[in-house]
């Protein structure tokens, strides 16, 4: 009997790996069933009228990479944040890659961030992919909230298989 899986599918596999090279699957469990919706129609209607003032939910989505092929400055993400601050959607769904494994500086395994010293000199520091993500991507989003403290947009980050920070098996 055959079985088909796809990249990104969430499964649990029970089996053995006797040689350390190949997993011999004995059972495959697909994703857990999510629970039923917990909000009643009355609660949703109340939220719509009291919190949203009867206006529709505005969702903006964008897919990465958020860098150009020759730069890790994240200018496309910065440009997108200007649009987000103008339009003020309720939610923004960003799908990766955020730290693109196809980018030359990431391929090298030595992602670098720059720090400006008090005397004006710049120091480069090799960091982990996670630290690079926190320094480059999340700091750009945090700046948007610092500029506009009234910004109520919720950000949802969805990694891709090309993300250096994504853990996949």
Buried (B, 14 or more C-beta within 10 A) or exposed (E): EEEEEEEEEEEEEEEEEEEEEEBEBEEEEEEEEEEEEEEEEEEEEEEBEEEEEEEEEEEBEBEBBBBEEEEBEBEBBEEBBEEBBEEEBBBBBBBBBBBBBEBEBBEEEEBEBEEEEEEEEEEEEEBEBEBBBBBBBEEBBEEBBEEEEEEEBEBEBBBBEBBBBBEEE
